[in-house]
């Protein structure tokens, strides 16, 4: 998987993947504006000492800005936020990596905050409250945080539905194993099957409606 993506686990599907919002580079933009202002000042000044000072200061500032921007871009490129159908993931760093992975079934709540400027830029901070020792996880410079919050809740609901479907399938399989009609002579008698059904009801494994339907079906075979 390329560096611009978070590694997925088997059968995991990517829902959303993003790098930080472009506001991540606001310091570099301010520095570039300052350098441009110095260049304008150099052009309009008519002072030998000032022109000489700016003449060596501006090239140094440009080199520093270029190096700083290259480092920041690398950090931006390797900082990734993702939502999959199994978890919320975050990782950053090129040489020293840092990562957070929050399973969907541990997500308790998702909040986002935006200042006035952040709302104009569609940028914000997303906070995920999760069960376990990690507590709250705060992610800054997230593009469109309101949409991110909605997507996380959608995936949490979908994950809960998949768990429910698996539980229902397991229950149906268990009921089928206990209540399947005998395929050969010597199988469970009707009395035995009725007793097994009563045991399942006593254990709370079948609802009253399911109990009545299964009981009627067994009695029809008499």
VODREN-490767 format. One record per residue: x, y, z of N, C-alpha, C in turn; residue number from 1. Coordinates in steps of 0.05 Angstrom, whole numbers, plus 5000, padded with zeros to 4 digits. Last residue first. Layout:
<mardrens>
   n_c1   n_c2   n_c3   ca_c1   ca_c2   ca_c3   c_c1   c_c2   c_c3   num
      X      Y      Z       X       Y       Z      X      Y      Z   NUM
...
</mardrens>
This chain:
<mardrens>
   n_c1   n_c2   n_c3   ca_c1   ca_c2   ca_c3   c_c1   c_c2   c_c3   num
   4060   4295   5287    4048    4272    5301   4028   4258   5282   222
   4076   4341   5263    4088    4317    5253   4077   4292   5267   221
   4053   4383   5290    4041    4376    5265   4052   4349   5254   220
   4087   4390   5333    4062    4375    5338   4048   4367   5312   219
   4126   4421   5309    4133    4394    5318   4107   4378   5322   218
   4097   4468   5298    4109    4453    5276   4116   4425   5284   217
   4084   4486   5349    4063    4478    5331   4073   4461   5308   216
   4136   4497   5367    4120    4477    5381   4097   4467   5363   215
   4151   4539   5334    4166    4514    5333   4150   4491   5346   214
   4112   4578   5349    4114    4569    5321   4128   4542   5319   213
   4122   4584   5404    4096    4575    5395   4097   4564   5367   212
   4175   4604   5402    4169    4580    5417   4143   4568   5407   211
   4170   4653   5376    4186    4631    5363   4179   4604   5376   210
   4141   4680   5415    4129    4675    5389   4143   4653   5374   209
   4176   4681   5459    4150    4667    5461   4138   4661   5434   208
   4243   4670   5433    4222    4687    5442   4196   4671   5445   207
   4298   4632   5457    4277    4636    5438   4256   4654   5450   206
   4333   4633   5499    4345    4632    5473   4324   4635   5450   205
   4320   4629   5553    4317    4655    5540   4328   4656   5512   204
   4319   4581   5577    4345    4595    5576   4343   4622   5563   203
   4267   4565   5567    4275    4571    5595   4301   4586   5596   202
   4270   4555   5512    4254    4577    5522   4262   4585   5550   201
   4304   4511   5513    4313    4535    5499   4297   4559   5508   200
   4270   4475   5540    4296    4483    5552   4306   4508   5539   199
   4229   4468   5504    4223    4481    5530   4249   4490   5543   198
   4258   4443   5463    4247    4469    5458   4240   4484   5484   197
   4270   4395   5489    4292    4413    5480   4282   4441   5475   196
   4217   4376   5493    4233    4382    5518   4256   4400   5511   195
   4205   4368   5440    4189    4387    5455   4204   4395   5481   194
   4242   4328   5429    4245    4354    5416   4229   4376   5430   193
   4223   4286   5460    4250    4297    5466   4253   4325   5453   192
   4174   4278   5436    4175    4286    5464   4202   4298   5471   191
   4190   4261   5386    4175    4286    5389   4176   4296   5417   190
   4258   4236   5391    4229    4233    5389   4216   4260   5392   189
   4317   4238   5352    4302    4248    5375   4272   4245   5370   188
   4326   4175   5313    4331    4203    5320   4314   4212   5344   187
   4311   4125   5297    4327    4126    5321   4335   4154   5329   186
   4316   4134   5226    4304    4121    5250   4323   4122   5274   185
   4337   4199   5205    4339    4170    5204   4325   4158   5228   184
   4331   4252   5214    4336    4244    5187   4337   4214   5184   183
   4287   4288   5255    4305    4265    5252   4307   4257   5223   182
   4286   4360   5248    4272    4334    5249   4292   4311   5244   181
   4321   4404   5292    4319    4393    5266   4304   4366   5267   180
   4330   4428   5341    4303    4422    5334   4299   4410   5306   179
   4385   4438   5348    4370    4425    5370   4343   4415   5360   178
   4401   4462   5301    4415    4438    5310   4399   4423   5331   177
   4367   4506   5299    4365    4485    5278   4378   4459   5287   176
   4386   4535   5342    4359    4524    5343   4355   4502   5323   175
   4438   4547   5323    4435    4531    5348   4407   4519   5349   174
   4424   4578   5278    4439    4553    5275   4436   4535   5299   173
   4399   4621   5303    4384    4604    5284   4398   4577   5280   172
   4442   4641   5332    4419    4631    5346   4402   4612   5328   171
   4476   4657   5290    4485    4637    5309   4462   4625   5324   170
   4443   4696   5266    4451    4672    5251   4460   4650   5269   169
   4441   4733   5308    4416    4721    5299   4422   4695   5283   168
   4495   4748   5310    4482    4736    5334   4457   4721   5325   167
   4500   4772   5260    4516    4748    5267   4504   4733   5290   166
   4465   4815   5265    4460    4794    5245   4475   4769   5251   165
   4492   4844   5305    4465    4834    5310   4458   4811   5290   164
   4539   4858   5278    4540    4841    5302   4513   4828   5308   163
   4516   4890   5238    4530    4866    5231   4532   4847   5254   162
   4496   4932   5270    4477    4915    5255   4490   4889   5247   161
   4544   4954   5289    4525    4942    5308   4505   4924   5294   160
   4564   4973   5241    4579    4952    5255   4561   4938   5276   159
   4526   5012   5229    4529    4989    5211   4544   4966   5224   158
   4536   5047   5271    4510    5034    5269   4512   5010   5251   157
   4589   5062   5258    4583    5049    5284   4557   5035   5283   156
   4581   5086   5208    4596    5062    5209   4592   5047   5236   155
   4551   5132   5225    4540    5113    5206   4554   5086   5207   154
   4589   5157   5258    4564    5147    5270   4550   5126   5251   153
   4627   5171   5218    4634    5153    5240   4609   5141   5253   152
   4597   5206   5186    4607    5181    5175   4614   5161   5197   151
   4588   5249   5221    4566    5234    5211   4575   5207   5200   150
   4642   5267   5229    4625    5257    5252   4602   5240   5243   149
   4654   5283   5177    4669    5261    5190   4653   5249   5213   148
   4619   5325   5171    4615    5301    5154   4630   5278   5166   147
   4643   5360   5208    4615    5351    5212   4609   5326   5195   146
   4695   5370   5188    4691    5353    5212   4662   5344   5217   145
   4725   5383   5138    4696    5377    5140   4690   5360   5164   144
   4790   5361   5155    4772    5373    5135   4744   5364   5139   143
   4822   5371   5215    4807    5352    5200   4788   5366   5181   142
   4858   5394   5253    4860    5400    5224   4846   5379   5207   141
   4865   5342   5303    4864    5370    5294   4867   5371   5263   140
   4835   5298   5346    4847    5300    5320   4843   5328   5309   139
   4838   5264   5407    4833    5290    5394   4849   5292   5368   138
   4805   5216   5445    4826    5220    5424   4819   5245   5408   137
   4794   5199   5513    4787    5215    5490   4811   5218   5471   136
   4818   5134   5531    4801    5157    5536   4795   5172   5511   135
   4851   5089   5534    4860    5112    5518   4843   5137   5523   134
   4827   5047   5561    4847    5063    5575   4855   5088   5560   133
   4756   5043   5544    4783    5033    5547   4802   5053   5560   132
   4714   5075   5495    4717    5058    5519   4746   5048   5520   131
   4720   5143   5472    4720    5114    5468   4724   5100   5494   130
   4705   5200   5438    4704    5188    5464   4701   5158   5461   129
   4740   5240   5394    4726    5214    5396   4728   5204   5425   128
   4737   5302   5364    4743    5288    5389   4726   5263   5391   127
   4764   5342   5315    4745    5320    5320   4755   5306   5345   126
   4766   5409   5294    4778    5389    5312   4757   5368   5318   125
   4768   5435   5225    4760    5434    5254   4775   5412   5269   124
   4744   5471   5167    4765    5457    5181   4757   5455   5211   123
   4722   5508   5131    4712    5481    5133   4733   5462   5145   122
   4733   5561   5133    4752    5544    5118   4744   5515   5117   121
   4693   5580   5165    4696    5591    5138   4714   5573   5120   120
   4704   5551   5211    4679    5546    5197   4680   5557   5168   119
   4753   5574   5226    4752    5546    5218   4726   5539   5203   118
   4735   5625   5241    4753    5622    5217   4752   5593   5207   117
   4705   5610   5286    4692    5624    5264   4709   5622   5238   116
   4723   5542   5304    4722    5571    5309   4709   5584   5285   115
   4693   5481   5319    4703    5498    5298   4702   5527   5308   114
   4692   5412   5339    4692    5441    5346   4704   5456   5323   113
   4656   5351   5349    4674    5368    5334   4671   5397   5342   112
   4651   5285   5377    4645    5314    5378   4664   5328   5359   111
   4623   5222   5389    4641    5238    5371   4632   5267   5372   110
   4623   5166   5434    4612    5191    5424   4633   5205   5406   109
   4643   5113   5437    4620    5121    5453   4607   5146   5442   108
   4673   5061   5404    4667    5090    5401   4641   5096   5417   107
   4681   5008   5403    4690    5022    5427   4684   5052   5426   106
   4667   4988   5354    4650    4980    5377   4660   4992   5403   105
   4707   5008   5321    4680    5021    5320   4664   5013   5345   104
   4772   5016   5349    4751    4999    5338   4724   5012   5340   103
   4820   5061   5334    4797    5058    5352   4776   5040   5339   102
   4887   5073   5334    4867    5057    5321   4844   5051   5341   101
   4941   5115   5321    4919    5109    5338   4898   5093   5322   100
   5013   5123   5317    4987    5116    5307   4966   5110   5328    99
   5074   5148   5294    5054    5148    5316   5027   5142   5305    98
   5142   5137   5275    5113    5136    5270   5097   5136   5296    97
   5196   5168   5254    5184    5160    5280   5154   5161   5278    96
   5196   5179   5199    5216    5161    5211   5207   5151   5238    95
   5145   5205   5191    5159    5190    5170   5179   5170   5181    94
   5081   5217   5220    5109    5214    5222   5121   5198   5200    93
   5018   5186   5239    5034    5209    5230   5064   5202   5234    92
   4950   5163   5237    4979    5158    5239   4994   5182   5228    91
   4888   5135   5255    4904    5159    5252   4933   5152   5254    90
   4823   5107   5246    4852    5104    5247   4865   5131   5242    89
   4768   5072   5268    4777    5099    5261   4807   5098   5266    88
   4741   5010   5240    4755    5027    5259   4759   5055   5249    87
   4712   4982   5201    4719    4968    5226   4730   4987   5247    86
   4706   5008   5154    4682    4995    5164   4687   4979   5190    85
   4745   5068   5169    4739    5043    5154   4714   5031   5165    84
   4772   5131   5163    4749    5116    5174   4745   5091   5156    83
   4834   5165   5177    4817    5147    5161   4794   5136   5177    82
   4886   5210   5167    4863    5204    5183   4844   5187   5166    81
   4956   5220   5168    4933    5210    5155   4910   5203   5175    80
   5016   5247   5152    4995    5249    5173   4969   5242   5160    79
   5050   5249   5110    5050    5225    5126   5031   5226   5149    78
   5041   5300   5090    5036    5277    5072   5034   5251   5088    77
   5058   5333   5132    5030    5333    5123   5023   5308   5108    76
   5113   5321   5132    5097    5315    5156   5067   5314   5149    75
   5125   5341   5082    5130    5313    5088   5113   5304   5112    74
   5113   5395   5090    5098    5379    5070   5101   5349   5075    73
   5151   5408   5128    5123    5410    5135   5106   5393   5116    72
   5198   5403   5098    5194    5387    5121   5164   5386   5129    71
   5188   5443   5059    5192    5415    5051   5188   5396   5074    70
   5185   5489   5090    5161    5480    5075   5164   5451   5067    69
   5238   5491   5109    5216    5489    5128   5191   5478   5114    68
   5265   5500   5061    5271    5476    5077   5247   5470   5096    67
   5242   5550   5046    5240    5526    5028   5245   5500   5044    66
   5256   5583   5089    5228    5577    5084   5225   5553   5066    65
   5312   5583   5085    5300    5572    5109   5271   5565   5103    64
   5316   5610   5035    5326    5582    5038   5313   5569   5062    63
   5293   5659   5049    5281    5643    5028   5290   5614   5030    62
   5328   5679   5088    5301    5673    5095   5287   5655   5075    61
   5374   5686   5056    5375    5666    5078   5346   5658   5086    60
   5356   5726   5021    5363    5700    5011   5364   5678   5032    59
   5346   5768   5061    5324    5756    5046   5332   5729   5033    58
   5396   5783   5083    5375    5771    5100   5354   5756   5083    57
   5426   5808   5044    5435    5781    5052   5414   5768   5070    56
   5394   5853   5033    5405    5837    5011   5415   5810   5019    55
   5383   5877   5080    5362    5861    5069   5372   5844   5046    54
   5434   5902   5085    5424    5884    5106   5402   5865   5094    53
   5436   5935   5040    5456    5914    5044   5446   5893   5064    52
   5393   5969   5050    5393    5951    5026   5413   5928   5029    51
   5412   5994   5096    5388    5978    5097   5386   5959   5074    50
   5457   6021   5075    5460    6001    5097   5436   5983   5098    49
   5434   6053   5034    5455    6033    5028   5457   6012   5050    48
   5370   6066   5018    5389    6068    5040   5409   6046   5037    47
   5320   6069   4995    5343    6082    4982   5364   6087   5004    46
   5269   6021   4983    5287    6035    5001   5311   6047   4985    45
   5240   5991   4947    5233    6020    4949   5252   6035   4967    44
   5260   5940   4948    5258    5954    4922   5253   5984   4925    43
   5257   5925   5001    5283    5927    4988   5282   5943   4963    42
   5202   5921   5005    5216    5942    5020   5244   5946   5008    41
   5192   5877   4973    5180    5903    4966   5195   5926   4979    40
   5219   5840   5005    5228    5845    4977   5217   5871   4967    39
   5188   5841   5051    5216    5850    5052   5227   5855   5024    38
   5140   5820   5031    5140    5848    5041   5169   5858   5043    37
   5157   5768   5020    5149    5785    4998   5149   5814   5007    36
   5167   5751   5073    5189    5753    5054   5182   5771   5030    35
   5114   5752   5092    5134    5770    5104   5158   5773   5086    34
   5091   5712   5061    5081    5740    5059   5102   5760   5070    33
   5119   5668   5080    5123    5676    5052   5113   5705   5048    32
   5099   5666   5133    5128    5671    5129   5133   5680   5100    31
   5046   5653   5122    5052    5679    5135   5082   5686   5130    30
   5053   5602   5100    5041    5623    5084   5048   5650   5096    29
   5074   5574   5144    5091    5578    5120   5080   5600   5102    28
   5029   5576   5177    5054    5589    5185   5072   5594   5162    27
   4991   5545   5150    4986    5573    5153   5012   5588   5161    26
   4987   5491   5135    5010    5506    5125   5008   5536   5130    25
   4938   5472   5153    4963    5461    5166   4987   5478   5159    24
   4900   5486   5119    4907    5506    5140   4931   5497   5156    23
   4888   5441   5090    4910    5458    5080   4918   5480   5100    22
   4877   5387   5136    4868    5409    5121   4891   5427   5112    21
   4914   5323   5132    4904    5347    5146   4894   5369   5126    20
   4887   5273   5088    4909    5286    5101   4898   5310   5116    19
   4840   5219   5090    4847    5246    5084   4873   5253   5099    18
   4789   5173   5074    4817    5176    5079   4825   5205   5072    17
   4734   5131   5087    4744    5159    5084   4774   5159   5090    16
   4729   5076   5081    4706    5093    5078   4715   5121   5072    15
   4759   5015   5063    4763    5043    5068   4738   5059   5062    14
   4748   4952   5094    4741    4970    5071   4745   4999   5079    13
   4779   4890   5107    4772    4916    5116   4768   4935   5092    12
   4797   4840   5093    4768    4844    5091   4760   4871   5102    11
   4855   4848   5133    4840    4832    5114   4810   4837   5116    10
   4868   4919   5144    4868    4892    5153   4853   4875   5132     9
   4907   4969   5110    4881    4957    5118   4885   4928   5126     8
   4948   5024   5122    4947    4996    5116   4921   4984   5127     7
   4931   5086   5094    4934    5070    5119   4931   5041   5112     6
   4967   5120   5042    4944    5104    5052   4951   5091   5078     5
   5012   5142   5021    4989    5160    5025   4964   5145   5036     4
   5047   5102   5011    5051    5116    5035   5027   5134   5042     3
   5011   5045   4984    5028    5068    4982   5028   5084   5008     2
   5017   4976   5000    5000    5000    5000   5017   5025   5000     1
</mardrens>
